[in-house]
Amino acid sequence: MTSASTRFSSRFALAGVAPGVWRLLAARSLRGFCDGFIAVLLPAYFLALGMSTLAVGLVSTSTLLGSAIATIVVGMIGNRYSRRSLLLIAAAMMAATGIGFFSFSTLWPLLVVAFVGTMNPSAGDVSLFLPIEHACLAEASQAQARTALFARYSLVGALSGALGALLAGVPDLIAGHFEVSALSAMRFMFMIYALCGLAILVLYLYMPSHQQVTAAIRTSLGPSRWIVMRLAMLFSLDAFAGGLVVNALLALWLIARFDLSIGTAGQFFFCTGLLSAGSQLAAAPLARRIGLLNTMVFTHIPSSLCLIAAAFMPSLPLALLMLLLRSVLSQLDVPTRSAYVMSVVTPAERAAAASLTAVPRSLAAAIAPTIAGGLIGLGLLEAPLIACGALKIIYDLTLLAAFRHVRLDGDRS
């Protein structure tokens, strides 16, 4: 196992980064894989259970709201535990979440499991893992390597998410070749989710001592408080907009608008995941050339315009084309945003900054899926896409106006 770990670690070797960081990247990859197939399967699973499109939105809201509250709890009690311990708890919760979704088939128990668990219906990472892992990544890297490390972190998540989306078609294949109902085959996928949670727990359990990060998670901010608060408010607007078209709801929109099959939806999200992952390779060099803030804004606006255009496309191929074009640019701001937050605060404030910018994002994103599910249920199919694109453009322009004069410390850029 040691030699295998060494080979895996060497593939992610990066100057200025602690070698044991590969465990965080591997854990992110497994979570992305699960998020990929869960986001596509959730709407079909709930519809197969006889539930409404609103139920899909409610479960998505419950999941995101629970993640936000869990992150708040981490911020309140995190000073009592090492980050390694918190990550182990999160991994155990992931395994329990998969078991819960496998075991229950009525709405209210599933809402409870979604609330207390780690299910993620979106393309991005909004879970309890995020602020803890971000703080670990920042401390495991030197300043000049930080953006590249966050880009790799986002890249492995996007690639594995794409592969996971492709797996969403497996239940249909199983149902077609064996005497198993499609519903039972979909339910089995939640056990795969639980097993991945256990694998992540093992990764964290054997985290090297220099990656255990036993320092307490600070909950207070110092000189960067006002900057972080402004960023948190703007990130909340972006997250609310994104919550209107989380992958689960985008899959629901494609099913409702064009009667897309789950297998085809999985193939589509596989393609978007690959495009998003490939584009993130350009994040670090582009940020070095035009800056973190400009990269965040000027790649995000065109992606929002493509999303709005998709809502008006008269045919499935044209709509998918617009969504594919969107995916090329929509995730370039993810690693740059993470690196930007870590670069405008002092090292002592990084964990608090990661948590305080993640919590409002999760709370804002939690409200939107129920609204979007209700709109789709009412027949207003285009409304979530148009609203998402318009709000994101407002966010981008406001972010640029508010922070274009903020200088990054050269030691943390």
C-alpha positions in Angstrom: 0.0 0.0 0.0 2.9 2.3 0.7 4.4 2.0 -2.7 0.9 2.5 -4.3 0.4 5.6 -2.2 3.8 7.0 -3.2 3.0 6.5 -6.9 -0.4 8.1 -6.6 1.1 11.0 -4.6 3.9 11.6 -7.2 1.2 12.1 -9.9 -0.1 15.0 -8.0 3.4 16.3 -7.1 3.6 20.1 -7.2 6.4 22.4 -6.1 5.5 24.1 -2.8 2.9 21.6 -1.8 3.1 19.0 1.0 3.3 15.4 -0.5 0.5 14.0 1.6 -2.0 16.3 0.1 -2.9 13.6 -2.4 -5.3 12.1 0.2 -7.4 15.3 0.1 -7.4 15.2 -3.7 -8.4 11.5 -3.7 -11.2 12.1 -1.2 -12.5 15.0 -3.3 -12.4 12.7 -6.3 -14.5 10.1 -4.6 -17.0 12.7 -3.5 -17.2 14.2 -6.9 -17.8 10.8 -8.4 -20.8 10.2 -6.1 -22.1 13.7 -6.6 -22.0 13.2 -10.4 -24.4 10.2 -10.5 -26.6 11.4 -7.5 -27.4 14.7 -9.2 -28.7 13.0 -12.3 -30.5 10.1 -10.5 -32.3 12.1 -7.9 -35.0 13.6 -10.1 -35.7 10.3 -11.8 -35.6 8.4 -8.5 -38.2 10.7 -6.9 -40.4 10.7 -10.0 -40.2 6.9 -10.0 -41.4 6.9 -6.3 -44.4 8.9 -7.5 -43.3 12.2 -6.1 -43.7 15.6 -7.7 -41.1 18.0 -9.1 -41.5 20.1 -6.0 -40.3 17.1 -4.0 -37.0 17.2 -5.9 -36.6 20.9 -5.0 -37.5 20.2 -1.4 -34.9 17.5 -1.0 -32.3 19.7 -2.7 -33.2 22.5 -0.4 -33.0 20.3 2.7 -29.6 19.0 1.6 -28.1 22.4 1.1 -29.7 23.9 4.2 -28.3 21.0 6.3 -24.9 21.5 4.8 -25.0 25.2 5.8 -26.0 24.5 9.3 -23.4 21.7 9.7 -20.7 24.2 8.5 -21.9 26.7 11.1 -21.6 24.1 13.8 -18.1 23.3 12.7 -17.3 27.0 13.0 -18.7 27.1 16.6 -17.2 23.9 18.0 -14.3 23.4 15.6 -11.8 24.8 18.1 -12.3 21.6 20.2 -11.2 19.1 17.5 -8.5 18.7 14.9 -9.4 19.1 11.3 -8.6 15.4 10.8 -11.3 14.4 13.4 -13.9 16.7 11.7 -13.1 15.1 8.3 -13.6 11.6 9.8 -17.0 12.7 11.2 -18.0 14.1 7.8 -17.0 10.8 6.0 -19.0 8.7 8.5 -22.0 11.0 7.9 -21.6 10.4 4.1 -21.7 6.7 4.6 -24.8 7.0 6.8 -26.5 9.2 4.2 -26.1 6.6 1.5 -27.6 3.9 3.8 -30.5 6.3 4.7 -31.4 6.9 1.1 -31.2 3.2 0.4 -33.5 2.4 3.3 -36.3 4.9 3.0 -38.7 5.6 0.2 -41.1 8.2 1.6 -40.7 11.9 1.5 -40.4 12.9 5.1 -37.7 10.4 6.2 -35.7 11.3 3.0 -36.0 15.0 3.9 -34.5 14.3 7.3 -31.7 12.2 5.9 -31.0 14.9 3.3 -30.9 17.5 6.0 -28.5 15.8 8.4 -26.5 14.0 5.6 -24.0 15.0 2.9 -25.9 14.5 -0.3 -25.0 17.1 -2.9 -27.5 17.8 -5.8 -25.2 20.4 -7.5 -22.2 20.4 -9.7 -20.1 22.3 -7.2 -19.0 21.2 -3.7 -21.3 22.7 -1.1 -20.7 20.1 1.6 -19.4 20.1 5.2 -16.1 18.9 3.7 -15.4 22.1 1.8 -14.2 24.6 4.4 -12.2 22.1 6.3 -10.4 20.8 3.2 -9.9 24.3 1.9 -8.1 25.3 5.1 -6.0 22.1 4.9 -5.1 22.8 1.3 -4.1 26.4 2.1 -1.8 25.3 4.9 -0.3 22.5 2.9 0.8 24.9 0.1 3.1 27.8 -0.3 1.8 31.1 -1.7 3.1 30.6 -5.3 1.5 27.1 -5.5 -1.9 27.8 -4.0 -3.9 28.7 -7.0 -2.5 25.7 -8.9 -3.3 23.4 -6.0 -6.9 24.7 -5.8 -7.2 24.2 -9.5 -6.1 20.6 -9.2 -8.6 20.1 -6.3 -11.4 21.5 -8.5 -10.1 19.5 -11.5 -10.2 16.1 -9.8 -13.7 16.9 -8.5 -15.0 17.9 -12.0 -13.4 14.9 -13.7 -14.7 12.4 -11.2 -18.1 14.1 -11.3 -18.2 13.6 -15.1 -17.5 9.9 -14.6 -20.1 9.7 -12.0 -22.7 11.3 -14.2 -21.9 8.6 -16.8 -22.7 6.0 -14.2 -26.2 7.3 -13.9 -27.2 5.2 -16.8 -26.3 2.0 -15.1 -29.6 1.4 -13.4 -31.4 1.4 -16.8 -28.8 -1.2 -18.1 -29.3 -3.4 -15.0 -33.1 -3.2 -15.4 -32.9 -4.0 -19.1 -30.6 -7.1 -18.7 -31.7 -8.6 -15.3 -35.0 -9.2 -13.6 -34.6 -6.1 -11.5 -36.9 -3.1 -11.5 -35.4 0.3 -12.5 -36.4 1.7 -9.1 -34.5 -1.1 -7.2 -31.5 -0.5 -9.5 -31.5 3.2 -8.7 -31.8 2.5 -5.0 -28.7 0.3 -5.2 -26.7 3.3 -6.3 -27.1 4.8 -2.8 -25.1 1.9 -1.4 -22.3 2.8 -3.8 -22.5 6.3 -2.3 -22.2 4.8 1.2 -19.2 2.6 0.3 -17.4 5.6 -1.1 -18.0 7.4 2.2 -16.3 4.5 4.0 -13.4 4.7 1.5 -13.0 8.4 2.3 -13.0 7.7 6.0 -10.1 5.3 5.5 -8.2 8.0 3.5 -8.6 10.5 6.3 -7.9 7.9 9.0 -4.4 7.3 7.6 -3.7 10.9 6.8 0.0 11.6 7.5 0.8 13.4 10.7 1.8 16.6 8.9 -1.6 16.6 7.2 -3.6 16.0 10.4 -3.6 19.8 11.1 -4.4 19.6 14.8 -4.6 23.3 15.2 -8.0 24.6 16.2 -10.3 26.0 13.6 -10.6 29.7 14.5 -14.0 31.3 14.3 -12.9 34.9 14.4 -11.6 37.3 11.8 -9.2 40.1 12.3 -8.1 42.8 9.8 -9.9 41.1 6.9 -13.3 41.0 8.5 -14.9 43.6 6.2 -13.5 42.1 3.1 -14.7 38.6 4.0 -18.2 39.9 4.9 -18.5 41.7 1.5 -17.3 38.6 -0.3 -19.7 36.4 1.7 -22.7 38.6 0.7 -21.8 38.6 -3.0 -21.0 34.8 -3.0 -24.5 34.3 -1.5 -26.1 36.0 -4.5 -24.1 33.8 -6.8 -25.0 30.7 -4.8 -28.7 31.5 -4.8 -28.6 31.9 -8.6 -26.7 28.6 -9.0 -29.2 26.9 -6.7 -31.9 27.5 -9.3 -30.1 25.2 -11.7 -28.2 22.7 -9.6 -27.5 19.5 -11.7 -30.5 17.7 -10.2 -32.9 20.5 -11.3 -31.1 20.9 -14.7 -31.7 17.2 -15.3 -35.3 17.7 -14.2 -35.6 20.6 -16.7 -34.2 18.5 -19.5 -36.6 15.6 -18.7 -39.6 17.9 -18.4 -38.8 20.1 -21.5 -37.4 17.5 -23.9 -38.4 14.1 -22.3 -34.7 13.2 -22.0 -33.9 9.7 -20.7 -31.7 9.2 -17.7 -29.0 7.4 -19.7 -28.8 10.3 -22.2 -28.8 12.8 -19.3 -25.9 11.0 -17.7 -24.0 11.1 -21.0 -24.7 14.9 -21.3 -23.5 15.6 -17.7 -20.4 13.5 -18.4 -19.6 15.8 -21.4 -20.3 18.9 -19.3 -18.1 17.6 -16.5 -15.2 16.9 -18.9 -15.5 20.3 -20.4 -15.6 22.0 -17.0 -12.6 19.9 -15.8 -10.6 20.7 -18.9 -11.3 24.4 -18.7 -10.1 24.5 -15.1 -6.6 23.6 -16.3 -6.5 27.1 -17.7 -7.6 28.7 -14.4 -4.1 29.1 -12.9 -2.2 30.3 -16.0 -5.1 32.7 -16.9 -5.2 34.0 -13.3 -1.4 34.7 -13.5 -1.9 36.6 -16.7 -5.0 38.7 -16.0 -5.5 38.3 -12.2 -7.7 36.2 -10.0 -10.6 38.7 -10.0 -10.7 39.3 -13.7 -10.6 35.5 -14.3 -13.6 35.1 -12.0 -15.7 37.8 -13.7 -14.8 37.7 -17.4 -15.2 33.9 -17.7 -18.4 33.9 -15.7 -20.5 36.4 -17.7 -20.4 34.5 -21.0 -21.3 31.3 -19.3 -24.4 33.0 -17.9 -25.4 34.4 -21.3 -25.2 30.8 -22.7 -27.5 29.6 -19.9 -30.1 32.2 -20.7 -29.8 31.4 -24.4 -30.5 27.7 -23.6 -33.8 28.6 -22.1 -35.0 29.9 -25.4 -33.7 27.2 -27.7 -36.5 25.5 -29.7 -34.9 22.0 -29.9 -32.9 19.7 -27.7 -29.6 19.8 -29.7 -29.5 23.6 -29.6 -30.3 23.7 -25.9 -27.6 21.1 -25.2 -25.1 23.1 -27.3 -25.7 26.2 -25.3 -25.3 24.3 -22.0 -22.1 22.7 -23.3 -20.7 26.1 -24.2 -21.7 27.3 -20.7 -19.8 24.4 -19.1 -16.6 25.4 -20.8 -16.5 28.6 -18.8 -18.8 28.2 -15.8 -16.3 26.6 -13.5 -13.2 28.6 -14.2 -14.1 30.8 -11.2 -14.1 28.0 -8.8 -10.4 27.5 -8.0 -9.7 31.2 -8.6 -12.5 32.2 -6.1 -11.0 29.8 -3.5 -7.5 31.1 -4.0 -8.8 34.7 -4.0 -10.4 34.3 -0.6 -7.2 32.7 0.8 -5.2 35.5 -0.7 -7.0 38.5 0.8 -6.9 37.3 4.4 -4.0 36.6 6.8 -2.9 32.9 7.4 -4.6 32.9 10.8 -7.9 33.9 9.3 -8.0 31.3 6.5 -10.1 28.7 8.2 -12.6 31.3 9.4 -12.7 32.9 6.0 -13.4 29.6 4.3 -16.2 28.8 6.7 -17.7 32.3 6.7 -17.8 32.5 2.9 -19.1 28.9 2.6 -22.0 29.2 5.1 -23.9 32.1 3.5 -23.4 30.4 0.1 -25.0 27.2 1.3 -27.8 29.0 3.0 -28.6 31.1 -0.1 -28.3 28.1 -2.4 -30.6 26.1 -0.1 -33.6 28.4 -0.8 -33.4 28.3 -4.6 -34.1 24.6 -5.5 -37.6 24.6 -4.0 -38.4 27.7 -5.9 -37.0 26.2 -9.1 -38.8 22.9 -8.6 -42.1 24.8 -8.0 -41.6 26.9 -11.1 -41.0 23.8 -13.2 -44.0 22.1 -11.7 -46.1 25.1 -12.7 -45.0 24.9 -16.3 -42.6 27.9 -16.1 -39.8 25.8 -17.4 -37.6 28.6 -18.7 -37.8 30.8 -15.6 -35.1 29.1 -13.4 -32.5 29.3 -16.2 -33.2 32.9 -17.1 -33.3 34.0 -13.4 -30.0 32.2 -12.7 -28.2 33.7 -15.6 -29.4 37.3 -14.9 -28.5 37.1 -11.2 -25.1 35.7 -11.9 -24.3 38.6 -14.3 -25.4 41.1 -11.6 -23.1 39.3 -9.1 -20.1 39.4 -11.5 -20.5 43.1 -12.3 -21.0 44.0 -8.6 -17.9 41.9 -7.6 -15.8 43.6 -10.1 -16.9 47.1 -9.1 -16.5 46.4 -5.4 -13.1 44.6 -5.5 -11.2 45.9 -8.5 -9.0 48.1 -6.3 -8.3 45.5 -3.6 -4.7 44.6 -3.7 -3.5 41.1 -2.9 -0.6 40.7 -0.6 2.4 39.4 -2.7 3.1 36.8 -0.1 -0.4 35.4 -0.5 -1.3 35.9 -4.1 
